[in-house]
Amino acid sequence: MATTELIPSNRAVEWSYDAKADVLYLSFGEPRAAVGQDIGEGVVVRYDETMGQVVGLTVIGLRARLERCHE
């Protein structure tokens, strides 16, 4: 059975943070169009169906998550 690398290890991770919306965007390689799948708890996985790879993550409510970690 052939395997597919779900998250390519040779791609740089790019990120941006929208402080007003409190949302972190992570992209594996250049940001590109993808299907978003909400996996719960404010995390959306962005998946390129053509390539069969995860191309990014969106984390909603990052500031609140970090504050909970330091309580």
N, CA, C and O atoms as CSV, one atom per row, in Angstrom:
chain,resi,resn,atom,element,x,y,z
A,1,MET,N,N,0.837,-1.173,0.000
A,1,MET,CA,C,0.000,0.000,0.000
A,1,MET,C,C,0.889,1.247,0.000
A,1,MET,O,O,1.798,1.363,0.822
A,2,ALA,N,N,0.630,2.166,-0.912
A,2,ALA,CA,C,1.400,3.408,-0.999
A,2,ALA,C,C,1.028,4.343,0.143
A,2,ALA,O,O,-0.122,4.389,0.578
A,3,THR,N,N,2.010,5.077,0.615
A,3,THR,CA,C,1.741,6.044,1.677
A,3,THR,C,C,1.858,7.459,1.122
A,3,THR,O,O,2.596,7.713,0.170
A,4,THR,N,N,1.129,8.353,1.727
A,4,THR,CA,C,1.174,9.761,1.364
A,4,THR,C,C,1.590,10.542,2.589
A,4,THR,O,O,1.074,10.318,3.684
A,5,GLU,N,N,2.522,11.457,2.407
A,5,GLU,CA,C,2.955,12.300,3.510
A,5,GLU,C,C,1.855,13.328,3.764
A,5,GLU,O,O,1.617,14.201,2.930
A,6,LEU,N,N,1.191,13.229,4.906
A,6,LEU,CA,C,0.045,14.073,5.224
A,6,LEU,C,C,0.432,15.540,5.365
A,6,LEU,O,O,-0.256,16.419,4.845
A,7,ILE,N,N,1.538,15.807,6.070
A,7,ILE,CA,C,2.064,17.168,6.203
A,7,ILE,C,C,3.504,17.127,5.697
A,7,ILE,O,O,4.381,16.597,6.379
A,8,PRO,N,N,3.759,17.676,4.518
A,8,PRO,CA,C,5.107,17.630,3.952
A,8,PRO,C,C,6.133,18.263,4.884
A,8,PRO,O,O,5.963,19.405,5.312
A,9,SER,N,N,7.180,17.540,5.195
A,9,SER,CA,C,8.189,18.025,6.141
A,9,SER,C,C,9.164,19.014,5.507
A,9,SER,O,O,9.893,19.704,6.220
A,10,ASN,N,N,9.186,19.089,4.192
A,10,ASN,CA,C,10.140,19.972,3.521
A,10,ASN,C,C,9.581,21.369,3.265
A,10,ASN,O,O,10.226,22.174,2.593
A,11,ARG,N,N,8.408,21.665,3.782
A,11,ARG,CA,C,7.799,22.975,3.558
A,11,ARG,C,C,7.943,23.857,4.784
A,11,ARG,O,O,7.789,23.406,5.919
A,12,ALA,N,N,8.239,25.112,4.534
A,12,ALA,CA,C,8.331,26.085,5.625
A,12,ALA,C,C,6.937,26.341,6.197
A,12,ALA,O,O,5.942,26.316,5.474
A,13,VAL,N,N,6.884,26.583,7.483
A,13,VAL,CA,C,5.624,26.927,8.129
A,13,VAL,C,C,5.520,28.450,8.155
A,13,VAL,O,O,6.387,29.138,8.695
A,14,GLU,N,N,4.453,28.958,7.566
A,14,GLU,CA,C,4.182,30.387,7.590
A,14,GLU,C,C,3.005,30.610,8.521
A,14,GLU,O,O,2.119,29.761,8.627
A,15,TRP,N,N,2.996,31.759,9.201
A,15,TRP,CA,C,1.894,32.020,10.115
A,15,TRP,C,C,1.551,33.496,10.127
A,15,TRP,O,O,2.371,34.357,9.807
A,16,SER,N,N,0.322,33.755,10.504
A,16,SER,CA,C,-0.110,35.128,10.739
A,16,SER,C,C,-1.143,35.079,11.855
A,16,SER,O,O,-1.856,34.091,12.030
A,17,TYR,N,N,-1.201,36.173,12.605
A,17,TYR,CA,C,-2.121,36.245,13.737
A,17,TYR,C,C,-2.966,37.496,13.594
A,17,TYR,O,O,-2.435,38.596,13.436
A,18,ASP,N,N,-4.275,37.333,13.649
A,18,ASP,CA,C,-5.216,38.449,13.618
A,18,ASP,C,C,-5.608,38.735,15.060
A,18,ASP,O,O,-6.461,38.049,15.622
A,19,ALA,N,N,-4.981,39.757,15.667
A,19,ALA,CA,C,-5.209,40.057,17.083
A,19,ALA,C,C,-6.647,40.483,17.349
A,19,ALA,O,O,-7.215,40.145,18.388
A,20,LYS,N,N,-7.232,41.217,16.425
A,20,LYS,CA,C,-8.604,41.682,16.625
A,20,LYS,C,C,-9.584,40.509,16.684
A,20,LYS,O,O,-10.482,40.486,17.526
A,21,ALA,N,N,-9.409,39.546,15.795
A,21,ALA,CA,C,-10.289,38.374,15.762
A,21,ALA,C,C,-9.789,37.251,16.667
A,21,ALA,O,O,-10.517,36.292,16.922
A,22,ASP,N,N,-8.539,37.365,17.160
A,22,ASP,CA,C,-7.896,36.336,17.981
A,22,ASP,C,C,-7.848,34.992,17.248
A,22,ASP,O,O,-8.289,33.961,17.755
A,23,VAL,N,N,-7.293,35.051,16.035
A,23,VAL,CA,C,-7.204,33.857,15.192
A,23,VAL,C,C,-5.770,33.708,14.684
A,23,VAL,O,O,-5.180,34.659,14.171
A,24,LEU,N,N,-5.221,32.503,14.834
A,24,LEU,CA,C,-3.896,32.162,14.320
A,24,LEU,C,C,-4.066,31.329,13.057
A,24,LEU,O,O,-4.814,30.352,13.037
A,25,TYR,N,N,-3.362,31.730,12.004
A,25,TYR,CA,C,-3.375,30.999,10.739
A,25,TYR,C,C,-1.993,30.401,10.512
A,25,TYR,O,O,-0.999,31.126,10.492
A,26,LEU,N,N,-1.926,29.089,10.343
A,26,LEU,CA,C,-0.677,28.396,10.027
A,26,LEU,C,C,-0.806,27.796,8.630
A,26,LEU,O,O,-1.816,27.174,8.301
A,27,SER,N,N,0.224,27.988,7.817
A,27,SER,CA,C,0.238,27.386,6.484
A,27,SER,C,C,1.523,26.598,6.329
A,27,SER,O,O,2.598,27.058,6.715
A,28,PHE,N,N,1.408,25.420,5.767
A,28,PHE,CA,C,2.562,24.581,5.485
A,28,PHE,C,C,2.913,24.808,4.022
A,28,PHE,O,O,2.255,24.272,3.131
A,29,GLY,N,N,3.956,25.605,3.773
A,29,GLY,CA,C,4.265,26.046,2.426
A,29,GLY,C,C,3.468,27.303,2.122
A,29,GLY,O,O,2.905,27.922,3.025
A,30,GLU,N,N,3.420,27.673,0.860
A,30,GLU,CA,C,2.677,28.859,0.442
A,30,GLU,C,C,1.187,28.655,0.731
A,30,GLU,O,O,0.647,27.588,0.440
A,31,PRO,N,N,0.519,29.661,1.296
A,31,PRO,CA,C,-0.932,29.538,1.498
A,31,PRO,C,C,-1.625,29.285,0.160
A,31,PRO,O,O,-1.263,29.878,-0.856
A,32,ARG,N,N,-2.617,28.407,0.168
A,32,ARG,CA,C,-3.345,28.082,-1.063
A,32,ARG,C,C,-4.769,27.677,-0.728
A,32,ARG,O,O,-5.119,27.441,0.428
A,33,ALA,N,N,-5.567,27.604,-1.758
A,33,ALA,CA,C,-6.963,27.217,-1.579
A,33,ALA,C,C,-7.041,25.795,-1.047
A,33,ALA,O,O,-6.270,24.924,-1.450
A,34,ALA,N,N,-7.980,25.572,-0.136
A,34,ALA,CA,C,-8.127,24.248,0.459
A,34,ALA,C,C,-9.520,24.121,1.058
A,34,ALA,O,O,-10.243,25.105,1.212
A,35,VAL,N,N,-9.871,22.908,1.385
A,35,VAL,CA,C,-11.128,22.626,2.065
A,35,VAL,C,C,-10.874,22.724,3.560
A,35,VAL,O,O,-9.901,22.161,4.061
A,36,GLY,N,N,-11.736,23.428,4.274
A,36,GLY,CA,C,-11.597,23.538,5.725
A,36,GLY,C,C,-12.488,22.536,6.429
A,36,GLY,O,O,-13.666,22.404,6.098
A,37,GLN,N,N,-11.932,21.831,7.396
A,37,GLN,CA,C,-12.696,20.864,8.185
A,37,GLN,C,C,-12.574,21.238,9.654
A,37,GLN,O,O,-11.486,21.184,10.227
A,38,ASP,N,N,-13.695,21.616,10.261
A,38,ASP,CA,C,-13.714,21.956,11.682
A,38,ASP,C,C,-13.560,20.661,12.471
A,38,ASP,O,O,-14.406,19.771,12.377
A,39,ILE,N,N,-12.484,20.554,13.247
A,39,ILE,CA,C,-12.263,19.336,14.028
A,39,ILE,C,C,-12.617,19.541,15.498
A,39,ILE,O,O,-12.347,18.681,16.336
A,40,GLY,N,N,-13.217,20.674,15.797
A,40,GLY,CA,C,-13.691,20.931,17.152
A,40,GLY,C,C,-12.760,21.820,17.949
A,40,GLY,O,O,-11.584,21.977,17.621
A,41,GLU,N,N,-13.309,22.393,18.994
A,41,GLU,CA,C,-12.576,23.242,19.929
A,41,GLU,C,C,-11.846,24.388,19.241
A,41,GLU,O,O,-10.754,24.773,19.657
A,42,GLY,N,N,-12.451,24.934,18.188
A,42,GLY,CA,C,-11.884,26.101,17.532
A,42,GLY,C,C,-10.715,25.838,16.613
A,42,GLY,O,O,-9.958,26.759,16.304
A,43,VAL,N,N,-10.546,24.606,16.168
A,43,VAL,CA,C,-9.446,24.278,15.254
A,43,VAL,C,C,-10.032,23.810,13.919
A,43,VAL,O,O,-10.883,22.923,13.863
A,44,VAL,N,N,-9.546,24.439,12.855
A,44,VAL,CA,C,-9.957,24.065,11.504
A,44,VAL,C,C,-8.717,23.578,10.762
A,44,VAL,O,O,-7.703,24.275,10.715
A,45,VAL,N,N,-8.798,22.392,10.187
A,45,VAL,CA,C,-7.709,21.835,9.378
A,45,VAL,C,C,-8.007,22.178,7.921
A,45,VAL,O,O,-9.112,21.940,7.433
A,46,ARG,N,N,-7.019,22.736,7.235
A,46,ARG,CA,C,-7.165,23.038,5.815
A,46,ARG,C,C,-6.462,21.938,5.021
A,46,ARG,O,O,-5.284,21.648,5.231
A,47,TYR,N,N,-7.221,21.336,4.103
A,47,TYR,CA,C,-6.768,20.129,3.416
A,47,TYR,C,C,-6.877,20.311,1.905
A,47,TYR,O,O,-7.925,20.709,1.397
A,48,ASP,N,N,-5.798,20.021,1.194
A,48,ASP,CA,C,-5.783,20.053,-0.265
A,48,ASP,C,C,-6.182,18.667,-0.753
A,48,ASP,O,O,-5.393,17.724,-0.691
A,49,GLU,N,N,-7.414,18.555,-1.237
A,49,GLU,CA,C,-7.919,17.246,-1.671
A,49,GLU,C,C,-7.172,16.712,-2.886
A,49,GLU,O,O,-7.019,15.500,-3.033
A,50,THR,N,N,-6.709,17.597,-3.752
A,50,THR,CA,C,-5.990,17.171,-4.950
A,50,THR,C,C,-4.669,16.503,-4.596
A,50,THR,O,O,-4.328,15.450,-5.135
A,51,MET,N,N,-3.928,17.128,-3.680
A,51,MET,CA,C,-2.620,16.607,-3.282
A,51,MET,C,C,-2.710,15.598,-2.138
A,51,MET,O,O,-1.758,14.858,-1.890
A,52,GLY,N,N,-3.843,15.563,-1.444
A,52,GLY,CA,C,-3.986,14.652,-0.310
A,52,GLY,C,C,-3.129,15.063,0.875
A,52,GLY,O,O,-2.580,14.219,1.583
A,53,GLN,N,N,-3.021,16.392,1.085
A,53,GLN,CA,C,-2.149,16.890,2.151
A,53,GLN,C,C,-2.836,17.970,2.979
A,53,GLN,O,O,-3.673,18.723,2.482
A,54,VAL,N,N,-2.461,18.025,4.244
A,54,VAL,CA,C,-2.864,19.128,5.102
A,54,VAL,C,C,-1.996,20.317,4.709
A,54,VAL,O,O,-0.770,20.209,4.671
A,55,VAL,N,N,-2.628,21.453,4.418
A,55,VAL,CA,C,-1.871,22.630,3.991
A,55,VAL,C,C,-1.909,23.741,5.031
A,55,VAL,O,O,-1.250,24.769,4.871
A,56,GLY,N,N,-2.681,23.538,6.097
A,56,GLY,CA,C,-2.706,24.564,7.131
A,56,GLY,C,C,-3.669,24.256,8.254
A,56,GLY,O,O,-4.453,23.309,8.202
A,57,LEU,N,N,-3.581,25.092,9.271
A,57,LEU,CA,C,-4.470,25.020,10.430
A,57,LEU,C,C,-4.917,26.429,10.769
A,57,LEU,O,O,-4.169,27.389,10.581
A,58,THR,N,N,-6.123,26.548,11.261
A,58,THR,CA,C,-6.634,27.808,11.782
A,58,THR,C,C,-7.028,27.548,13.225
A,58,THR,O,O,-7.784,26.619,13.512
A,59,VAL,N,N,-6.516,28.369,14.132
A,59,VAL,CA,C,-6.819,28.213,15.558
A,59,VAL,C,C,-7.591,29.450,16.002
A,59,VAL,O,O,-7.052,30.556,16.023
A,60,ILE,N,N,-8.845,29.251,16.352
A,60,ILE,CA,C,-9.718,30.342,16.773
A,60,ILE,C,C,-9.664,30.462,18.291
A,60,ILE,O,O,-9.764,29.464,19.005
A,61,GLY,N,N,-9.505,31.684,18.776
A,61,GLY,CA,C,-9.457,31.914,20.221
A,61,GLY,C,C,-8.111,31.583,20.837
A,61,GLY,O,O,-8.052,31.056,21.948
A,62,LEU,N,N,-7.033,31.882,20.134
A,62,LEU,CA,C,-5.690,31.534,20.616
A,62,LEU,C,C,-5.361,32.207,21.944
A,62,LEU,O,O,-4.834,31.562,22.850
A,63,ARG,N,N,-5.663,33.488,22.065
A,63,ARG,CA,C,-5.325,34.227,23.290
A,63,ARG,C,C,-5.972,33.570,24.514
A,63,ARG,O,O,-5.311,33.377,25.534
A,64,ALA,N,N,-7.234,33.235,24.418
A,64,ALA,CA,C,-7.938,32.589,25.528
A,64,ALA,C,C,-7.315,31.235,25.862
A,64,ALA,O,O,-7.221,30.870,27.034
A,65,ARG,N,N,-6.895,30.497,24.856
A,65,ARG,CA,C,-6.246,29.198,25.094
A,65,ARG,C,C,-4.952,29.373,25.881
A,65,ARG,O,O,-4.688,28.642,26.836
A,66,LEU,N,N,-4.145,30.357,25.466
A,66,LEU,CA,C,-2.873,30.589,26.147
A,66,LEU,C,C,-3.087,31.072,27.576
A,66,LEU,O,O,-2.343,30.688,28.479
A,67,GLU,N,N,-4.089,31.902,27.786
A,67,GLU,CA,C,-4.383,32.368,29.141
A,67,GLU,C,C,-4.790,31.204,30.042
A,67,GLU,O,O,-4.399,31.161,31.209
A,68,ARG,N,N,-5.571,30.262,29.513
A,68,ARG,CA,C,-5.976,29.082,30.299
A,68,ARG,C,C,-4.769,28.228,30.670
A,68,ARG,O,O,-4.740,27.624,31.743
A,69,CYS,N,N,-3.780,28.175,29.794
A,69,CYS,CA,C,-2.569,27.389,30.073
A,69,CYS,C,C,-1.776,27.960,31.242
A,69,CYS,O,O,-1.062,27.227,31.924
A,70,HIS,N,N,-1.897,29.260,31.476
A,70,HIS,CA,C,-1.116,29.920,32.527
A,70,HIS,C,C,-1.897,30.151,33.810
A,70,HIS,O,O,-1.431,30.869,34.695
A,71,GLU,N,N,-3.071,29.558,33.923
A,71,GLU,CA,C,-3.866,29.708,35.157
A,71,GLU,C,C,-3.366,28.775,36.226
A,71,GLU,O,O,-3.907,28.756,37.331
